[in-house]
Amino acid sequence: MIKYHITLLILLPFFQVLSQENRFEVKTNIVVGKNTEFWKAAGSDHLFYHSLKPAGQYLLKRMKATNSHHYLRSHHTFNKDIKHGVIRGQNVYSEDRNGNPIYNFSNVNEVFKSYVKNGIKPIVEYDYFPEALTRIEDDVSRGNDEGMSMINSGPNNWKKWSDLMKAATQNFIDEFGIEEVRSWYFEVWNEPDGWPEEQWYVFYKMYDVFVDAVTSVDSRLRVGGPACYHEYFLKPFLNHVVNGTNYVTGKKGSRIDFISYHIYGLSGKWLNNEPHIQPQVQRFSQSILWLKRLLKSYPSLKGTEFHLNEWGLSSNYYRTVSEYPDLEYRNSISSALFLFKLVDALYQIEDYYNFPTSMLLYWGFSWEADEDDFFKGKRELLTAGNTPKPIQTGFEMLAKLQPERIKVVKYKKVSRLGLIATQSEEKIVLLVYNYEESDGEQVTGNDIINIQLSGLNEKQDYRVESIQLDSENNNTYQTWLSMGSPDSSRSTNLEPLEKAASIDVTESFDLITNEHGKTNFKLNLKRRSAQILVIKSK
């Protein structure tokens, strides 16, 4: 039920002198850019498994209904293994007794059809090698320093591997149509950072063979990489792409349509240890600005899309809060607030440094829901009972932003406070947050935020609806705690959780502009909270 009271705000007279304290001005007549919705992406190591399970199917349908995600990415397109008791991928390749290839893309096609049916597009990783194409030498390096377990080598037969990629690409076009597949993205590998330096040239050859295979089927398909997380790996890779000799063509350079990179708030291997490390949005901002400097030395790459196609507050998606109490932020609204602040920071980097992020992909999906374990602290979007975790609520709140971004002037530099302003012909939608990463989970207090809207119609009445995310509103984790923290959805009344996940309007109020098309109001915004404000003329 909507409550018509004014705990939310204090309306100001038009002619009151505005304080510089925590003041924002939203200039609705100045468009600063498109709202590209670059954050609408997710992924999982187990996506080929989870997406076809009931919880995964529910989440795909919810993503479509709420318009929360546009892209999904997963490893193990070409091979099958088991980790943490979950099957990852399916074997797509085998050979007959004469060594001739046998392709089976049925499972991959089924998964991708479930995406496309729900308005979601795949990011296709051509990894890892099927058993029949894997080198088995004892001296082959394995994995990387984040615990990945891939084999770091080229295939045992380069032509057969190239033919597999060509066959897979043609299969997708046959199944989904050329125009649909042209809207996808293709990568060759995931996190090759663990390769021995003396073997990096093998990865460069893999990339060149991959680009040739995919684009030989259709030259308009989008290819990129390297999906690494260390600058020391990215720089020599870019040197090869720009200046190196192509292993297929023999000519200078290789095609790259997007550069992919991974950043996490901290390594999961550092949890529970001293010194305490708190995930910070600033880490992402600094890393991306350093990457911008790096890319500046390659003028031919100007305008190439930049994809941050894995991110999270902490790496090691499978670790739980019972073992690592710090991971409560993967259960609580801290994850959603971190997302809001990160999106705001990336838009600021686009506006002030001319370096847009084309994709921001959260690594998590529906594992907790499949296991029917409530709020285990894993890096997932969905928990038991098909309950959206607050991070998914955050994505659904961001989906309410409108197509045009409008000018915001912040008069006092306070890192905990931020405002993203958007509009369409029908409405203005603001996202306001009050979040400082170092506050922890139990912070209390409020901050008064003074917001002025300018550029509106003169003497016009407006209706404002507020959707609040805080300790009391639209918070599935806090609701679960108040229910006594049940372990699973069995014999649990899910109605309170369903209500908390519905993203209800919390309060409403009216505004009126003056003869200059301006109006002012104040928000009494709790620390560790956010609000969506939907503003429409009456």
C-alpha positions in Angstrom: 0.0 0.0 0.0 1.3 3.5 -0.9 1.7 5.7 2.2 1.0 9.4 1.7 3.2 10.9 4.3 6.3 13.0 4.3 9.0 11.1 6.2 10.6 10.9 2.8 11.0 14.6 2.1 10.7 18.2 3.1 9.4 20.4 0.3 11.1 23.7 0.1 9.7 27.1 -0.9 10.7 28.2 -4.4 12.7 31.2 -3.3 14.5 29.7 -0.4 18.3 30.0 -0.7 19.7 26.5 -1.3 22.6 25.3 0.8 25.7 23.8 -0.7 25.4 20.9 1.7 24.7 17.6 -0.2 23.0 19.5 -3.0 22.3 18.1 -6.5 20.9 19.9 -9.4 19.3 17.9 -12.2 19.2 19.9 -15.5 16.4 18.1 -17.4 17.0 20.3 -20.5 20.6 19.1 -20.9 21.1 15.5 -22.3 24.7 14.2 -21.6 24.3 10.9 -23.4 22.4 7.7 -23.9 21.6 5.3 -21.1 23.3 2.4 -22.8 22.3 -0.1 -20.1 25.8 -1.6 -20.3 25.3 -3.4 -17.0 22.6 -5.8 -18.2 24.7 -8.9 -18.4 25.5 -11.9 -16.2 27.2 -15.3 -16.3 28.3 -18.4 -14.5 30.7 -21.3 -14.7 27.7 -23.6 -14.5 25.3 -21.8 -16.9 25.0 -24.7 -19.3 23.7 -26.7 -16.4 21.7 -24.2 -14.3 19.9 -22.5 -17.2 17.9 -25.6 -18.0 16.9 -26.4 -14.4 13.6 -25.1 -13.1 15.3 -22.3 -11.1 17.3 -21.2 -14.1 14.2 -21.2 -16.3 12.4 -19.1 -13.7 15.3 -16.6 -13.6 15.4 -16.3 -17.4 11.7 -15.6 -17.5 12.1 -13.0 -14.7 15.0 -11.4 -16.5 12.7 -11.0 -19.5 9.7 -9.7 -17.4 11.8 -7.2 -15.5 14.1 -6.3 -18.4 17.1 -6.8 -16.1 19.5 -8.5 -18.4 20.4 -8.6 -22.1 23.5 -10.9 -22.3 24.7 -14.1 -20.6 28.1 -15.7 -20.7 29.5 -19.1 -19.6 32.6 -21.2 -19.9 32.8 -24.8 -21.1 31.0 -24.4 -24.5 33.2 -27.2 -26.0 33.9 -29.5 -23.1 32.4 -31.2 -20.0 33.8 -31.4 -16.5 32.5 -31.5 -12.9 33.4 -29.0 -10.2 31.8 -28.6 -6.8 29.5 -31.5 -7.7 28.0 -29.6 -10.7 28.4 -30.5 -14.4 29.9 -27.7 -16.4 29.3 -27.9 -20.2 28.7 -30.9 -22.5 31.0 -32.6 -24.9 30.3 -31.3 -28.4 33.1 -33.1 -30.2 34.3 -36.7 -30.6 35.9 -38.7 -33.4 35.1 -42.0 -35.1 37.6 -44.8 -35.3 39.1 -43.2 -38.4 39.7 -39.8 -36.6 36.8 -38.1 -38.4 34.9 -35.4 -36.4 31.5 -36.0 -34.9 29.8 -32.8 -33.8 26.9 -32.6 -31.3 25.7 -29.1 -30.5 22.3 -30.2 -29.2 22.8 -29.1 -25.6 24.4 -25.8 -26.5 21.6 -25.1 -28.9 19.0 -25.9 -26.3 20.6 -23.5 -23.8 20.9 -20.7 -26.3 17.3 -21.2 -27.4 16.2 -20.7 -23.8 18.2 -17.4 -23.8 16.9 -16.1 -27.1 13.3 -17.0 -26.2 13.6 -14.7 -23.2 15.2 -11.8 -25.1 18.7 -12.6 -24.0 21.8 -13.0 -26.2 24.8 -15.3 -25.7 28.4 -14.3 -25.3 29.9 -17.4 -26.8 33.2 -18.7 -25.4 35.0 -21.2 -27.6 36.5 -23.1 -24.7 37.8 -25.4 -23.4 39.2 -28.1 -25.6 37.2 -31.3 -26.0 39.0 -34.4 -24.7 39.8 -35.6 -28.3 41.6 -32.3 -29.0 43.4 -31.9 -25.7 47.1 -32.3 -25.3 48.0 -34.7 -22.5 51.7 -34.0 -22.0 52.8 -33.9 -18.4 54.6 -30.6 -18.8 51.4 -28.7 -19.7 50.6 -25.8 -17.3 47.2 -25.9 -15.7 44.9 -23.2 -14.2 45.7 -19.8 -12.9 46.2 -18.0 -9.6 42.5 -17.6 -9.1 41.8 -21.4 -9.0 40.7 -22.0 -12.6 41.5 -25.5 -13.7 41.9 -25.3 -17.5 44.8 -26.7 -19.4 47.1 -24.0 -20.7 48.1 -25.2 -24.1 47.0 -25.2 -27.7 45.0 -28.0 -29.3 46.6 -31.3 -30.4 45.4 -30.6 -33.9 45.0 -27.0 -35.0 43.0 -27.8 -38.2 40.5 -29.9 -36.4 40.0 -27.3 -33.7 39.6 -24.6 -36.4 37.0 -26.8 -38.1 35.2 -27.3 -34.8 34.8 -23.5 -34.4 33.7 -23.1 -38.0 31.1 -25.9 -37.5 29.8 -24.4 -34.3 29.5 -21.0 -35.8 27.6 -22.3 -38.9 25.4 -24.3 -36.6 24.4 -21.2 -34.7 23.5 -19.4 -37.9 21.5 -22.4 -39.1 19.6 -22.6 -35.8 19.1 -18.9 -35.0 19.5 -17.0 -38.2 22.3 -14.7 -39.4 20.9 -11.4 -38.0 20.4 -12.9 -34.5 23.9 -14.3 -34.4 25.4 -11.1 -35.6 24.1 -9.5 -32.3 26.1 -12.0 -30.2 29.8 -11.8 -29.1 32.4 -14.5 -29.5 35.5 -15.1 -27.4 38.2 -17.8 -27.7 39.1 -18.5 -24.0 38.7 -17.4 -20.4 41.4 -16.0 -18.1 44.5 -17.1 -19.9 46.6 -15.3 -17.3 48.0 -18.5 -15.9 49.8 -19.5 -19.1 53.6 -19.6 -18.8 55.1 -16.5 -20.4 57.1 -18.5 -22.8 53.8 -20.0 -24.1 51.9 -16.8 -24.6 52.6 -17.0 -28.3 50.5 -20.2 -28.4 47.6 -18.2 -27.0 48.1 -15.5 -29.6 48.0 -18.2 -32.3 44.8 -19.5 -30.8 43.3 -16.1 -31.0 44.3 -15.6 -34.6 42.9 -19.1 -35.6 39.7 -18.3 -33.7 39.2 -15.0 -35.4 39.8 -16.6 -38.8 37.4 -19.5 -38.1 34.5 -17.4 -36.9 34.8 -14.5 -39.4 35.3 -17.0 -42.3 31.7 -18.1 -41.7 30.4 -14.5 -41.6 32.7 -11.4 -41.6 30.1 -9.4 -39.6 30.3 -11.6 -36.5 31.9 -9.9 -33.5 35.1 -11.3 -32.1 37.3 -10.3 -29.2 39.2 -11.1 -26.0 41.3 -11.9 -24.1 39.1 -12.1 -21.0 42.1 -11.7 -18.7 42.5 -10.0 -15.3 46.1 -8.9 -15.3 47.5 -5.9 -17.1 50.8 -7.8 -17.6 48.9 -10.2 -19.8 46.7 -7.7 -21.6 49.5 -5.4 -22.8 51.5 -8.0 -24.8 48.3 -9.4 -26.2 47.4 -6.0 -27.5 50.9 -5.7 -28.9 50.3 -8.8 -30.9 46.8 -7.7 -32.0 48.1 -4.4 -33.2 51.7 -4.9 -34.3 52.3 -8.7 -34.3 52.4 -11.1 -37.3 49.1 -12.9 -37.7 49.6 -16.6 -37.4 46.9 -17.3 -40.1 47.4 -14.5 -42.6 51.0 -13.7 -42.1 50.1 -10.0 -42.2 50.4 -7.4 -39.5 47.8 -7.4 -36.8 44.6 -9.2 -35.9 41.0 -8.1 -35.8 39.5 -7.3 -32.4 36.0 -5.9 -32.1 35.9 -5.8 -28.3 38.5 -5.9 -25.5 37.4 -8.0 -22.5 38.8 -7.8 -19.0 37.8 -9.0 -15.5 37.9 -7.1 -12.2 36.7 -8.3 -8.7 36.5 -6.3 -5.5 39.1 -8.7 -4.0 40.4 -12.2 -4.5 38.4 -14.8 -2.6 41.8 -16.1 -1.4 42.2 -13.0 0.8 39.0 -13.5 2.7 39.2 -13.9 6.6 42.8 -12.8 6.5 44.5 -9.7 7.8 44.8 -7.1 6.7 41.1 -6.8 6.1 40.3 -5.9 2.5 36.9 -4.3 1.8 35.6 -4.3 -1.8 35.7 -0.7 -3.1 34.2 0.8 -6.3 37.4 2.9 -6.4 39.4 -0.2 -7.2 37.3 -0.6 -10.4 37.6 3.1 -11.3 41.3 3.1 -10.9 41.8 -0.1 -12.8 39.7 1.1 -15.7 41.5 4.5 -15.8 44.9 2.7 -16.0 43.5 0.5 -18.8 42.5 3.7 -20.6 46.1 4.9 -20.4 47.3 1.6 -21.7 44.9 1.6 -24.6 45.9 5.2 -25.5 49.2 3.8 -26.7 47.4 1.9 -29.4 45.6 4.5 -31.6 44.2 1.9 -34.0 42.1 0.5 -31.1 40.3 3.8 -30.5 36.6 3.2 -30.5 37.0 -0.6 -29.8 34.3 -1.7 -27.3 35.5 -2.3 -23.8 33.9 -5.2 -21.9 34.3 -5.8 -18.2 32.8 -9.2 -18.7 33.3 -10.6 -15.2 32.9 -8.7 -12.0 31.7 -9.2 -8.4 32.5 -8.0 -4.9 34.7 -11.0 -4.4 36.1 -13.8 -6.7 35.6 -17.5 -5.9 31.9 -17.7 -6.5 31.5 -21.0 -4.6 32.7 -19.8 -1.2 30.0 -19.4 1.5 29.3 -17.0 4.4 29.4 -19.8 7.0 33.1 -20.2 6.2 33.9 -16.6 5.3 31.6 -14.2 7.3 32.8 -11.2 5.3 30.7 -12.6 2.3 27.5 -11.3 4.0 27.8 -8.5 1.4 27.0 -11.1 -1.3 23.7 -11.7 0.5 22.7 -8.2 1.6 21.7 -4.9 -0.1 25.4 -3.9 0.0 25.7 -5.8 -3.3 22.9 -3.8 -4.9 24.3 -0.5 -3.6 27.8 -1.4 -4.8 26.3 -2.0 -8.2 24.6 1.4 -8.2 27.7 3.2 -7.2 29.8 1.2 -9.8 27.4 2.1 -12.6 27.5 5.7 -11.6 31.3 5.7 -11.5 31.5 4.1 -15.0 29.2 6.7 -16.5 31.4 9.4 -14.9 34.4 7.8 -16.5 32.6 7.9 -19.8 31.6 11.5 -19.4 34.8 13.0 -18.0 37.4 10.7 -19.6 35.7 9.7 -22.8 36.1 6.0 -22.1 32.8 4.2 -22.2 32.2 0.7 -20.8 30.2 -1.2 -23.3 29.5 -4.2 -21.0 29.6 -4.8 -17.3 28.8 -8.5 -16.6 28.1 -9.9 -13.1 29.3 -13.4 -12.5 26.4 -15.3 -10.8 23.1 -17.0 -11.6 20.9 -19.5 -9.8 23.0 -22.1 -8.0 21.6 -21.4 -4.5 18.1 -21.7 -5.9 18.9 -25.0 -7.5 20.3 -26.4 -4.2 17.4 -24.8 -2.3 19.8 -23.2 0.1 18.9 -19.7 1.4 21.5 -17.0 1.3 24.6 -19.1 1.4 26.8 -16.2 0.4 27.6 -17.6 -3.0 27.8 -15.0 -5.8 24.3 -15.7 -7.2 21.3 -13.7 -8.4 18.7 -16.2 -7.1 18.5 -18.0 -3.8 16.2 -20.7 -2.4 12.5 -20.6 -3.3 13.4 -18.7 -6.5 13.9 -15.7 -4.3 15.9 -12.8 -5.9 18.9 -11.8 -3.9 19.3 -8.0 -3.4 21.8 -7.9 -6.3 19.0 -9.0 -8.6 16.7 -6.5 -7.1 19.4 -3.9 -7.9 19.4 -4.9 -11.6 15.6 -4.7 -11.6 15.7 -1.2 -10.1 18.3 -0.1 -12.7 16.0 -1.4 -15.4 13.6 1.4 -14.5 16.1 4.1 -15.8 15.1 5.8 -19.0 16.8 6.1 -22.4 18.4 9.6 -22.0 20.9 10.6 -19.3 20.5 14.1 -18.2 22.9 16.5 -16.5 23.6 16.2 -12.8 25.6 18.9 -10.9 26.9 17.7 -7.5 27.8 20.7 -5.4 29.7 18.9 -2.6 32.1 16.0 -3.1 30.8 13.3 -0.9 31.6 9.8 -2.0 28.7 8.1 -0.2 26.1 10.1 -2.1 25.3 9.8 -5.8 22.5 10.5 -8.3 21.9 9.1 -11.8 19.3 11.0 -13.8 17.5 9.8 -16.8 14.4 10.7 -18.8 12.1 9.8 -21.7 9.2 11.7 -23.2 6.9 10.3 -20.5 8.9 10.6 -17.3 12.0 11.4 -15.4 13.6 8.7 -13.3 16.3 9.3 -10.7 18.4 6.8 -8.8 19.8 8.3 -5.6 22.0 6.3 -3.3 23.7 6.7 0.1 26.5 4.1 0.4 30.0 4.0 1.7 31.7 0.7 1.3 33.6 1.0 4.6 30.4 1.4 6.6 29.8 -2.3 7.0 26.5 -4.0 7.4 25.2 -2.3 10.6 25.6 1.4 9.8 22.9 3.8 11.0 22.1 7.4 10.4 20.7 9.6 7.7 21.8 12.3 5.3 19.7 15.2 4.0 20.0 15.6 0.2 18.8 18.7 -1.4 17.6 18.1 -5.0 16.7 20.8 -7.5 15.1 20.0 -10.8 15.4 22.6 -13.6 14.4 22.8 -17.2 10.8 21.7 -16.5 7.5 23.2 -17.7 6.6 26.3 -15.9 4.0 26.1 -13.1 3.4 22.4 -13.7 2.2 19.8 -11.2 4.3 16.6 -11.0 3.7 13.3 -9.2 6.7 11.5 -7.7 6.7 7.9 -6.7 9.5 6.6 -4.6 10.8 3.0 -4.6 13.1 2.5 -1.5 15.8 -0.1 -1.0 16.8 -0.1 2.6 16.6 -2.2 5.8 12.8 -2.2 5.7 11.8 -2.0 2.1 12.2 -4.3 -0.9 14.9 -6.2 0.9 14.7 -10.0 0.6 17.7 -10.7 2.8 16.4 -8.7 5.7 13.0 -10.3 5.3 14.6 -13.7 5.4 16.4 -12.8 8.6 13.2 -11.6 10.2 11.6 -14.9 9.3 14.2 -16.7 11.5 16.6 -17.5 8.6 15.1 -20.8 7.4 17.6 -23.1 5.6 15.4 -24.0 2.7 12.1 -23.2 1.0 10.6 -26.5 2.1 7.8 -25.9 4.6 8.6 -22.1 4.5 5.9 -19.5 3.8 7.4 -17.7 0.8 4.8 -14.9 0.7 6.9 -12.3 2.7 9.9 -13.0 0.4 7.8 -12.7 -2.7 6.4 -9.4 -1.5 9.9 -8.1 -0.7 11.0 -9.0 -4.2 8.2 -7.2 -5.9 9.9 -3.8 -5.8 6.8 -1.9 -4.6 6.4 1.9 -4.5 7.0 3.0 -1.0 5.8 6.6 -0.9 4.4 9.2 -3.2 4.3 13.0 -3.2 3.6 16.0 -5.4 5.8 18.8 -6.7 5.0 22.0 -8.6 7.4 24.1 -10.6 7.8 27.9 -10.4 7.7 30.4 -13.2 11.3 29.4 -14.2 10.5 25.7 -14.5 12.3 24.8 -11.3 11.3 22.9 -8.2 13.2 21.7 -5.1 12.8 19.0 -2.5 14.9 17.3 0.2 15.4 13.6 0.8 16.1 12.3 4.3 18.1 9.3 2.9 19.2 6.6 5.2 22.8 5.5 5.1 23.2 2.2 3.2 20.0 2.8 1.1 18.9 3.9 -2.3 15.7 5.2 -3.9 14.3 5.2 -7.4 12.2 8.4 -8.0 9.8 8.3 -10.9 8.5 11.8 -11.8 5.6 12.4 -14.1 3.6 15.5 -15.0 0.0 15.4 -13.7 
